[in-house]
């Protein structure tokens, strides 16, 4: 029987209001990327996420961002390496203070994409994660799509894990369709489940123009605030289990 990780961005409360059905999503995933105050989330939501993770047997990952709640962390910034490192370190510390045993780190939004091609920002993020790993006395993997983040992680002796997105459209280049453009989001549970099954079985997905891509994926991602997220997660679990694939965290 094969295994695959299924992760989701959760704990993304804004002024105390949840953007997703976290209770339902935690019951269906194996790893949770928990917002830790940069783009969303607060002490209460972090503690609630930790409690749910313990209850459902889900691995907790930190989901730090530029400190930019006004734009939900989706606007690229350049705060400088020193400031960015401090922002990430503070968010990791906040999640630990909420009781989280952080098993991995996945940057959020615009920062997630910035660390693919910006060496300075990638180094700043990895420096903060490396400090966390030193404090914990164990490696803390970085989750992403590669590029400068993967290089920086390797230089720091940190594991790097790759993911593929189930609910986002892909360009023929392998990049995601920018939000707001045609094909940016998938919200058909059966289509998303079919993508998951194909990725696990063949390592393949189809871009919006029909190009076949082969992204290596250690983990599959669903966004908690995507329309029909819970229905999609249920369909993915059902489809994978029908194929004899177990959903399990690798951290």
C-alpha distance (Angstrom), angle and dihedral (degrees) to the residues before:
residue distance angle dihedral
X1 . . .
X2 3.82 . .
X3 3.79 126.0 .
X4 3.80 135.4 -147.9
X5 3.78 134.7 177.9
X6 3.80 119.4 -120.5
X7 3.79 114.1 -160.3
X8 3.80 133.7 -177.5
X9 3.81 136.2 -173.3
X10 3.80 105.5 -115.4
X11 3.79 142.1 158.7
X12 3.80 88.4 55.1
X13 3.78 98.4 148.5
X14 3.79 119.7 162.7
X15 3.80 115.4 -155.7
X16 3.78 88.1 -18.1
X17 3.80 95.3 -51.0
X18 3.81 117.5 117.5
X19 3.80 118.8 -129.9
X20 3.82 93.6 -158.6
X21 3.80 142.2 33.4
X22 3.80 92.1 -100.8
X23 3.79 95.4 173.5
X24 3.80 92.3 57.7
X25 3.81 94.6 40.7
X26 3.82 95.1 50.8
X27 3.80 88.3 57.0
X28 3.82 91.3 57.8
X29 3.81 106.4 40.0
X30 3.80 135.6 66.3
X31 3.83 100.3 -147.8
X32 3.80 130.2 34.3
X33 3.80 123.6 -156.2
X34 3.79 99.2 -149.8
X35 3.80 120.4 -155.1
X36 3.78 109.2 -126.3
X37 3.78 106.0 -167.3
X38 3.79 105.9 -73.2
X39 3.79 101.0 96.5
X40 3.81 98.8 -0.3
X41 3.76 141.7 -17.6
X42 3.79 133.6 73.2
X43 3.79 138.2 -154.4
X44 3.81 93.0 -77.0
X45 3.81 94.8 49.2
X46 3.79 91.8 46.2
X47 3.80 91.6 52.0
X48 3.80 90.5 46.8
X49 3.82 90.1 51.2
X50 3.80 91.6 50.1
X51 3.81 90.2 50.4
X52 3.80 92.2 49.6
X53 3.79 91.9 46.5
X54 3.79 91.0 54.2
X55 3.79 92.0 46.1
X56 3.80 95.4 49.7
X57 3.81 98.3 34.5
X58 3.81 94.1 -114.4
X59 3.82 124.7 155.1
X60 3.81 114.4 -120.7
X61 3.78 119.4 -132.6
X62 3.79 125.1 -177.7
X63 3.82 115.6 -118.0
X64 3.82 104.6 -163.5
X65 3.77 124.2 177.9
X66 3.74 144.2 177.2
X67 3.79 105.7 -69.4
X68 3.78 93.5 -102.0
X69 3.81 113.4 121.3
X70 3.80 91.3 160.4
X71 3.81 89.8 68.9
X72 3.82 96.9 29.5
X73 3.79 87.6 -116.4
X74 3.79 92.1 -69.8
X75 3.81 97.9 119.0
X76 3.80 117.4 83.7
X77 3.79 113.7 -117.8
X78 3.80 136.8 -177.4
X79 3.79 106.2 -151.5
X80 3.80 92.6 160.6
X81 3.78 127.3 -99.2
X82 3.80 97.3 -88.4
X83 3.80 94.1 48.5
X84 3.80 93.5 43.7
X85 3.79 92.7 50.0
X86 3.81 89.7 50.7
X87 3.82 91.9 48.3
X88 3.79 92.3 51.7
X89 3.81 93.2 44.7
X90 3.81 90.4 50.9
X91 3.80 92.1 51.6
X92 3.81 92.4 48.6
X93 3.80 89.3 49.5
X94 3.81 91.2 50.0
X95 3.79 91.8 53.6
X96 3.80 91.5 48.0
X97 3.81 89.6 49.3
X98 3.81 87.6 55.3
X99 3.81 88.0 60.6
X100 3.80 100.7 -96.9
X101 3.78 122.9 152.7
X102 3.81 94.0 -149.5
X103 3.81 109.1 -144.6
X104 3.83 98.5 176.3
X105 3.82 142.3 -9.1
X106 3.80 128.0 -123.4
X107 3.83 118.6 -179.3
X108 3.79 116.2 -133.3
X109 3.77 134.2 -124.0
X110 3.79 118.4 -40.5
X111 3.80 91.3 7.1
X112 3.82 89.8 55.8
X113 3.81 89.1 59.0
X114 3.81 95.5 38.2
X115 3.79 93.7 59.8
X116 3.79 89.7 57.4
X117 3.82 93.3 67.8
X118 3.83 107.0 11.3
X119 3.80 111.0 81.3
X120 3.81 94.7 -170.1
X121 3.77 93.8 53.3
X122 3.80 92.1 42.8
X123 3.79 90.7 52.4
X124 3.81 91.6 48.3
X125 3.80 92.7 52.0
X126 3.79 93.5 44.9
X127 3.81 91.5 48.2
X128 3.80 89.4 58.1
X129 3.80 92.2 46.7
X130 3.81 91.3 47.4
X131 3.80 89.5 53.8
X132 3.80 89.4 52.2
X133 3.80 90.4 49.5
X134 3.80 90.2 51.3
X135 3.81 91.3 50.8
X136 3.81 91.4 48.7
X137 3.79 93.8 44.5
X138 3.81 92.9 -130.6
X139 3.80 139.1 79.4
X140 3.81 117.1 -83.9
X141 3.82 111.2 -156.4
X142 3.78 122.4 -138.3
X143 3.81 115.4 -134.9
X144 3.80 119.9 -149.5
X145 3.79 145.5 95.4
X146 3.80 102.5 -75.2
X147 3.79 132.9 -109.4
X148 3.79 119.9 108.6
X149 3.80 91.8 -10.4
X150 3.79 91.0 60.2
X151 3.81 91.4 46.5
X152 3.80 92.5 49.7
X153 3.80 92.2 46.8
X154 3.80 91.5 51.8
X155 3.81 91.1 49.0
X156 3.81 89.9 52.4
X157 3.80 92.9 46.5
X158 3.80 93.5 -112.6
X159 3.81 123.8 139.5
X160 3.80 116.4 -113.2
X161 3.79 121.9 -151.0
X162 3.80 125.1 -168.3
X163 3.78 127.2 -141.1
X164 3.78 139.1 -166.9
X165 3.79 125.3 -148.3
X166 3.78 119.4 -123.4
X167 3.81 97.6 -171.0
X168 3.81 101.9 39.9
X169 3.79 129.0 81.7
X170 3.80 119.3 -119.5
X171 3.79 129.9 -142.5
X172 3.79 120.2 -137.3
X173 3.81 87.9 -102.9
X174 3.81 90.6 63.5
X175 3.82 92.0 -108.2
X176 3.80 121.0 122.9
X177 3.79 120.1 -99.2
X178 3.84 104.1 -103.3
X179 3.78 113.2 -104.6
X180 3.78 112.4 -94.8
X181 3.80 94.5 30.1
X182 3.82 123.8 107.4
X183 3.78 112.1 -79.3
X184 3.79 95.2 17.0
X185 3.82 95.5 127.6
X186 3.78 134.6 37.3
X187 3.80 116.0 -154.7
X188 3.82 104.3 164.5
X189 3.83 106.1 108.8
X190 3.80 94.3 -152.2
X191 3.80 93.6 48.0
X192 3.80 90.5 49.1
X193 3.80 91.2 48.0
X194 3.80 90.1 50.1
X195 3.80 90.0 52.3
X196 3.80 90.6 51.4
X197 3.79 92.5 49.8
X198 3.79 92.0 47.9
X199 3.79 92.8 48.3
X200 3.79 92.2 51.8
X201 3.80 95.7 41.8
X202 3.82 100.9 38.9
X203 3.82 106.4 8.8
X204 3.79 89.1 -122.5
X205 3.80 139.9 122.0
X206 3.80 133.4 173.3
X207 3.82 122.8 -118.9
X208 3.80 122.5 -138.3
X209 3.83 90.9 -95.6
X210 3.81 93.2 50.1
X211 3.80 96.5 -99.5
X212 3.79 112.8 146.5
X213 3.80 112.9 -127.9
X214 3.79 128.6 -168.6
X215 3.82 107.2 -156.5
X216 3.80 114.0 175.3
X217 3.78 105.9 -125.0
X218 3.79 128.1 -168.7
X219 3.80 88.5 170.3
X220 3.80 137.9 24.4
X221 3.81 120.2 -140.2
X222 3.79 133.3 -147.1
X223 3.80 120.3 178.7
X224 3.79 112.4 -128.0
X225 3.81 92.5 -144.0
X226 3.81 94.9 51.3
X227 3.83 112.5 113.4
X228 3.81 110.9 -94.1
X229 3.84 90.7 11.2
X230 3.80 93.6 150.8
X231 3.80 93.4 47.1
X232 3.81 89.3 48.5
X233 3.80 92.7 49.6
X234 3.79 90.7 50.0
X235 3.80 91.8 49.2
X236 3.81 91.2 48.2
X237 3.79 92.4 50.8
X238 3.78 91.7 46.2
X239 3.80 92.8 49.2
X240 3.79 95.7 45.8
X241 3.77 92.8 46.7
X242 3.81 89.7 50.7
X243 3.81 86.5 57.2
X244 3.80 91.8 50.3
X245 3.81 93.0 -107.0
X246 3.81 118.4 142.3
X247 3.82 120.0 -146.4
X248 3.79 106.1 -133.8
X249 3.81 137.6 152.1
X250 3.82 114.4 -112.9
X251 3.80 97.0 -158.3
